[in-house]
């Protein structure tokens, strides 16, 4: 079984930015949770995609979880931020 921590790292490696994952109640997700499906994408999202659009892509793969996309300094990226700005 694959842990959420492993999926998080796979997503970050593919997409080129850091994320923070939360459970359905807005609490930090248990990264030891197991049994999560693969991310489902082989290529990173286009740089002109916004953070809010990418978060929808994430939620399609992982219902019950939400996430924040982080800038390189660790601050949360605003929804209208282009992914090229956080990579």
MMTF fields as JSON, N, C-alpha, C and O atoms, coordinates in Angstrom:
{
  "mmtfVersion": "1.0.0",
  "mmtfProducer": "UNKNOWN",
  "numBonds": 347,
  "numAtoms": 348,
  "numGroups": 87,
  "numChains": 1,
  "numModels": 1,
  "chainsPerModel": [1],
  "groupsPerChain": [87],
  "chainIdList": ["A"],
  "bondAtomList": [4, 2, 8, 6, 12, 10, 16, 14, 20, 18, 24, 22, 28, 26, 32, 30, 36, 34, 40, 38, 44, 42, 48, 46, 52, 50, 56, 54, 60, 58, 64, 62, 68, 66, 72, 70, 76, 74, 80, 78, 84, 82, 88, 86, 92, 90, 96, 94, 100, 98, 104, 102, 108, 106, 112, 110, 116, 114, 120, 118, 124, 122, 128, 126, 132, 130, 136, 134, 140, 138, 144, 142, 148, 146, 152, 150, 156, 154, 160, 158, 164, 162, 168, 166, 172, 170, 176, 174, 180, 178, 184, 182, 188, 186, 192, 190, 196, 194, 200, 198, 204, 202, 208, 206, 212, 210, 216, 214, 220, 218, 224, 222, 228, 226, 232, 230, 236, 234, 240, 238, 244, 242, 248, 246, 252, 250, 256, 254, 260, 258, 264, 262, 268, 266, 272, 270, 276, 274, 280, 278, 284, 282, 288, 286, 292, 290, 296, 294, 300, 298, 304, 302, 308, 306, 312, 310, 316, 314, 320, 318, 324, 322, 328, 326, 332, 330, 336, 334, 340, 338, 344, 342],
  "bondOrderList": [1, 1, 1, 1, 1, 1, 1, 1, 1, 1, 1, 1, 1, 1, 1, 1, 1, 1, 1, 1, 1, 1, 1, 1, 1, 1, 1, 1, 1, 1, 1, 1, 1, 1, 1, 1, 1, 1, 1, 1, 1, 1, 1, 1, 1, 1, 1, 1, 1, 1, 1, 1, 1, 1, 1, 1, 1, 1, 1, 1, 1, 1, 1, 1, 1, 1, 1, 1, 1, 1, 1, 1, 1, 1, 1, 1, 1, 1, 1, 1, 1, 1, 1, 1, 1, 1],
  "groupList": [{"groupName": "UNK", "atomNameList": ["N", "CA", "C", "O"], "elementList": ["N", "C", "C", "O"], "formalChargeList": [0, 0, 0, 0], "bondAtomList": [1, 0, 2, 1, 3, 2], "bondOrderList": [1, 1, 2], "singleLetterCode": "X", "chemCompType": "L-PEPTIDE LINKING"}],
  "groupTypeList": [0, 0, 0, 0, 0, 0, 0, 0, 0, 0, 0, 0, 0, 0, 0, 0, 0, 0, 0, 0, 0, 0, 0, 0, 0, 0, 0, 0, 0, 0, 0, 0, 0, 0, 0, 0, 0, 0, 0, 0, 0, 0, 0, 0, 0, 0, 0, 0, 0, 0, 0, 0, 0, 0, 0, 0, 0, 0, 0, 0, 0, 0, 0, 0, 0, 0, 0, 0, 0, 0, 0, 0, 0, 0, 0, 0, 0, 0, 0, 0, 0, 0, 0, 0, 0, 0, 0],
  "groupIdList": [1, 2, 3, 4, 5, 6, 7, 8, 9, 10, 11, 12, 13, 14, 15, 16, 17, 18, 19, 20, 21, 22, 23, 24, 25, 26, 27, 28, 29, 30, 31, 32, 33, 34, 35, 36, 37, 38, 39, 40, 41, 42, 43, 44, 45, 46, 47, 48, 49, 50, 51, 52, 53, 54, 55, 56, 57, 58, 59, 60, 61, 62, 63, 64, 65, 66, 67, 68, 69, 70, 71, 72, 73, 74, 75, 76, 77, 78, 79, 80, 81, 82, 83, 84, 85, 86, 87],
  "secStructList": [7, 7, 5, 2, 2, 2, 2, 2, 2, 2, 2, 2, 2, 2, 2, 1, 1, 3, 3, 3, 3, 3, 3, 6, 6, 1, 1, 5, 7, 7, 6, 6, 7, 5, 7, 7, 7, 7, 7, 7, 7, 1, 1, 7, 7, 7, 6, 6, 1, 5, 2, 2, 2, 2, 2, 2, 2, 2, 2, 2, 2, 1, 6, 6, 3, 3, 3, 3, 3, 3, 7, 6, 6, 1, 7, 5, 7, 7, 6, 6, 7, 5, 2, 2, 2, 2, 7],
  "xCoordList": [0.836, 0.0, 0.884, 1.913, 0.47, 1.247, 0.758, -0.442, 1.702, 1.382, 1.156, 1.661, 0.397, 0.157, 1.478, 1.641, 2.41, 3.713, 4.432, 5.082, 4.317, 4.945, 4.272, 4.952, 2.947, 2.212, 2.552, 2.736, 2.638, 2.973, 4.327, 4.462, 5.319, 6.645, 6.613, 7.261, 5.864, 5.757, 5.139, 5.599, 4.105, 3.461, 4.43, 4.565, 5.103, 6.047, 7.187, 7.596, 7.699, 8.789, 8.334, 9.063, 7.132, 6.62, 6.276, 6.683, 5.537, 5.025, 6.071, 5.969, 7.064, 8.118, 7.792, 8.4, 6.844, 6.544, 6.093, 5.73, 6.119, 5.735, 4.246, 3.654, 3.652, 2.253, 2.119, 2.974, 1.034, 0.641, -0.732, -1.617, -0.928, -2.179, -2.987, -2.444, -4.305, -5.22, -6.335, -6.688, -6.879, -8.037, -9.284, -9.202, -10.408, -11.66, -12.134, -13.067, -11.499, -11.884, -10.918, -11.064, -9.929, -8.959, -7.774, -6.96, -7.667, -6.529, -5.413, -5.678, -4.157, -3.073, -3.36, -3.724, -3.193, -3.495, -2.464, -1.308, -2.905, -2.026, -1.218, -1.755, 0.065, 0.898, 1.195, 1.774, 0.802, 0.957, -0.265, -0.271, -1.304, -2.495, -2.067, -1.194, -2.679, -2.266, -3.399, -4.559, -3.04, -4.018, -4.444, -5.526, -3.62, -3.981, -3.61, -2.548, -4.484, -4.176, -3.053, -2.693, -2.508, -1.472, -2.01, -3.223, -1.122, -1.496, -2.268, -3.169, -1.94, -2.714, -2.199, -2.771, -1.14, -0.569, 0.895, 1.619, 1.324, 2.713, 3.536, 4.763, 2.83, 3.507, 2.999, 1.851, 3.867, 3.448, 2.412, 2.341, 1.627, 0.605, 1.293, 2.412, 0.642, 1.247, 1.478, 0.712, 2.531, 2.896, 1.87, 1.847, 1.011, 0.002, -1.276, -2.223, -1.303, -2.445, -2.367, -1.281, -3.517, -3.536, -3.514, -3.822, -3.147, -3.124, -4.51, -4.631, -5.55, -6.899, -7.298, -7.958, -6.918, -7.212, -6.45, -6.997, -5.193, -4.398, -4.957, -4.952, -5.431, -6.008, -7.239, -7.492, -7.999, -9.118, -8.636, -9.256, -7.529, -6.905, -6.493, -6.698, -5.918, -5.517, -6.734, -6.704, -7.796, -8.976, -9.707, -10.376, -9.596, -10.183, -9.511, -10.162, -8.217, -7.463, -7.581, -7.507, -7.764, -7.777, -8.974, -8.812, -10.19, -11.365, -11.236, -10.716, -11.715, -11.593, -10.363, -10.195, -9.502, -8.311, -8.324, -8.877, -7.713, -7.464, -5.977, -5.263, -5.519, -4.1, -3.868, -4.722, -2.712, -2.207, -0.96, -0.188, -0.766, 0.458, 1.341, 0.873, 2.61, 3.518, 4.54, 5.044, 4.83, 5.952, 7.241, 7.218, 8.348, 9.64, 9.993, 10.73, 9.472, 9.75, 8.818, 8.922, 7.903, 7.0, 5.661, 4.787, 5.481, 4.2, 3.186, 3.555, 1.923, 0.849, 0.599, 0.467, 0.536, 0.286, -1.202, -2.043, -1.523, -2.896, -3.475, -2.727, -4.775, -5.441, -5.212, -5.2, -5.03, -4.819, -3.366, -3.053, -2.48, -1.051, -0.844, -1.414, -0.047, 0.305, 1.323, 2.18, 1.23, 2.149, 3.6, 4.511, 3.821, 5.185, 5.832, 7.057, 5.012, 5.541, 5.937, 6.715, 5.415, 5.748, 6.781, 7.251, 7.123, 8.125, 9.528, 10.497],
  "yCoordList": [-1.187, 0.0, 1.255, 1.306, 2.239, 3.467, 4.512, 4.751, 5.124, 6.16, 7.506, 7.76, 8.347, 9.701, 10.463, 11.252, 10.236, 10.911, 10.579, 11.441, 9.327, 8.911, 9.594, 10.083, 9.633, 10.304, 11.791, 12.364, 12.423, 13.848, 14.103, 15.035, 13.287, 13.465, 13.247, 13.986, 12.24, 11.992, 13.19, 13.582, 13.763, 14.933, 16.108, 16.778, 16.358, 17.477, 17.307, 18.271, 16.093, 15.842, 16.072, 16.663, 15.611, 15.779, 17.238, 17.782, 17.868, 19.222, 20.314, 21.372, 20.088, 21.08, 22.137, 23.207, 21.863, 22.771, 21.955, 20.786, 22.583, 21.927, 22.109, 23.118, 21.119, 21.214, 20.835, 20.156, 21.288, 20.904, 20.264, 20.842, 19.089, 18.353, 18.376, 18.237, 18.555, 18.632, 17.603, 17.216, 17.172, 16.278, 17.095, 18.313, 16.455, 17.121, 18.149, 18.901, 18.194, 19.142, 20.311, 21.156, 20.373, 21.462, 21.247, 22.152, 20.05, 19.721, 19.124, 18.508, 19.304, 18.651, 17.152, 16.497, 16.633, 15.223, 14.323, 14.703, 13.133, 12.111, 11.533, 10.799, 11.862, 11.419, 9.927, 9.383, 9.257, 7.806, 7.058, 5.827, 7.796, 7.158, 6.326, 6.735, 5.163, 4.254, 3.966, 4.284, 3.362, 2.904, 3.949, 3.843, 4.953, 6.018, 5.657, 5.084, 5.992, 5.697, 6.582, 7.578, 6.213, 7.024, 8.383, 8.588, 9.3, 10.669, 10.727, 11.554, 9.88, 9.813, 10.679, 10.67, 11.421, 12.277, 11.917, 11.68, 11.877, 11.57, 12.83, 12.816, 13.93, 15.197, 16.269, 16.234, 17.22, 18.302, 19.184, 19.238, 19.859, 20.774, 21.947, 22.31, 22.538, 23.67, 24.855, 25.084, 25.584, 26.721, 27.835, 28.623, 27.919, 28.983, 28.577, 29.36, 27.362, 26.928, 27.658, 27.864, 28.04, 28.719, 27.697, 26.52, 28.178, 27.341, 26.759, 25.572, 27.575, 27.077, 25.978, 25.016, 26.1, 25.052, 23.776, 22.678, 23.921, 22.751, 22.052, 20.824, 22.831, 22.231, 21.388, 20.37, 21.804, 21.001, 19.685, 18.641, 19.744, 18.534, 17.584, 16.374, 18.141, 17.346, 16.681, 15.488, 17.447, 16.923, 15.863, 15.004, 15.904, 14.847, 13.514, 12.469, 13.549, 12.327, 11.885, 10.693, 12.842, 12.536, 13.177, 14.116, 12.674, 13.228, 13.025, 12.012, 13.996, 13.936, 14.657, 14.822, 15.087, 15.845, 17.179, 17.297, 18.168, 19.447, 19.734, 19.024, 20.769, 21.093, 22.581, 23.295, 23.016, 24.346, 24.159, 23.226, 25.038, 25.079, 26.146, 27.237, 25.822, 26.72, 27.348, 26.714, 28.625, 29.293, 28.696, 27.97, 28.993, 28.467, 28.893, 28.19, 30.041, 30.5, 29.873, 30.172, 29.002, 28.307, 28.988, 28.439, 30.173, 30.864, 30.248, 29.691, 30.358, 29.778, 30.644, 31.864, 30.001, 30.715, 31.016, 30.165, 32.224, 32.662, 31.879, 31.43, 31.713, 30.92, 31.378, 30.549, 32.669, 33.17, 33.132, 33.515, 32.677, 32.579, 31.51, 30.423, 31.807, 30.831, 29.849, 30.225, 28.61, 27.585, 27.91, 27.536, 28.597, 28.974, 29.86, 29.91, 30.561, 31.444, 30.69, 31.202, 29.493, 28.749, 27.651, 27.006, 27.448, 26.415, 26.96, 26.238],
  "zCoordList": [0.0, 0.0, 0.0, 0.674, -0.75, -0.876, 0.122, 0.255, 0.813, 1.796, 1.114, 0.02, 1.776, 1.288, 1.149, 0.218, 2.056, 1.979, 0.68, 0.089, 0.231, -1.025, -2.203, -3.105, -2.207, -3.292, -3.318, -4.393, -2.144, -2.059, -2.726, -3.518, -2.412, -3.005, -4.509, -5.251, -4.979, -6.416, -7.132, -8.205, -6.543, -7.142, -7.175, -8.199, -6.057, -5.993, -6.989, -7.637, -7.115, -8.076, -9.508, -10.305, -9.842, -11.202, -11.49, -12.518, -10.595, -10.839, -10.646, -11.268, -9.808, -9.618, -8.584, -8.587, -7.699, -6.586, -5.389, -5.52, -4.222, -2.978, -2.718, -3.101, -2.063, -1.667, -0.202, 0.366, 0.391, 1.736, 1.599, 0.968, 2.172, 1.993, 3.288, 4.384, 3.133, 4.268, 4.104, 2.99, 5.237, 5.177, 4.869, 4.708, 4.786, 4.436, 5.44, 5.161, 6.618, 7.658, 7.76, 8.643, 6.868, 6.866, 7.783, 7.973, 8.358, 9.224, 8.379, 7.346, 8.812, 8.072, 7.95, 8.927, 6.759, 6.496, 7.165, 7.348, 7.522, 8.066, 6.907, 6.077, 6.852, 5.742, 5.785, 4.845, 6.875, 6.969, 6.428, 6.394, 6.005, 5.429, 4.227, 3.461, 4.064, 3.0, 2.029, 2.289, 0.912, -0.055, -1.063, -1.64, -1.286, -2.214, -3.642, -3.886, -4.592, -5.995, -6.512, -5.884, -7.651, -8.284, -8.69, -8.739, -8.979, -9.332, -10.641, -10.784, -11.587, -12.821, -13.952, -15.042, -13.72, -14.768, -14.963, -13.996, -16.208, -16.528, -16.775, -16.68, -17.097, -17.394, -16.448, -16.007, -16.143, -15.258, -15.953, -17.181, -15.155, -15.665, -16.368, -16.005, -17.36, -18.061, -17.118, -16.182, -17.384, -16.547, -16.517, -15.572, -17.541, -17.562, -16.811, -16.731, -16.267, -15.44, -14.094, -13.552, -13.571, -12.271, -11.14, -11.328, -9.979, -8.779, -8.51, -8.207, -8.616, -8.335, -9.318, -8.925, -10.568, -11.55, -11.22, -11.322, -10.827, -10.491, -9.248, -9.167, -8.294, -7.091, -7.435, -6.79, -8.438, -8.912, -9.491, -9.289, -10.209, -10.776, -9.647, -9.737, -8.599, -7.442, -6.797, -6.493, -6.59, -5.909, -6.728, -6.155, -8.043, -8.87, -8.584, -8.599, -8.326, -8.05, -6.598, -6.301, -5.694, -4.264, -3.582, -2.804, -3.868, -3.199, -1.687, -1.219, -0.954, 0.5, 1.013, 2.221, 0.101, 0.475, -0.261, -1.355, 0.353, -0.297, -0.156, 0.552, -0.828, -0.707, -0.927, -1.452, -0.518, -0.834, -1.677, -1.457, -2.636, -3.428, -2.78, -2.453, -2.601, -1.897, -2.834, -3.761, -2.556, -3.222, -2.677, -1.683, -3.312, -2.87, -1.453, -0.761, -1.01, 0.35, 1.387, 2.576, 0.936, 1.846, 2.049, 2.72, 1.485, 1.615, 0.647, -0.387, 0.998, 0.19, -1.042, -0.941, -2.2, -3.451, -3.584, -3.294, -4.021, -4.263, -5.441, -6.31, -5.479, -6.503, -7.931, -8.84, -8.157, -9.519, -9.965, -11.093, -9.098, -9.428, -10.488, -10.397, -11.474, -12.512, -11.95, -11.151, -12.362, -11.867, -12.219, -11.482, -13.332, -13.713, -12.653, -12.551, -11.86, -10.82, -9.553, -8.749, -9.369, -8.162, -8.416, -7.479, -9.66, -9.991, -9.851, -10.086]
}
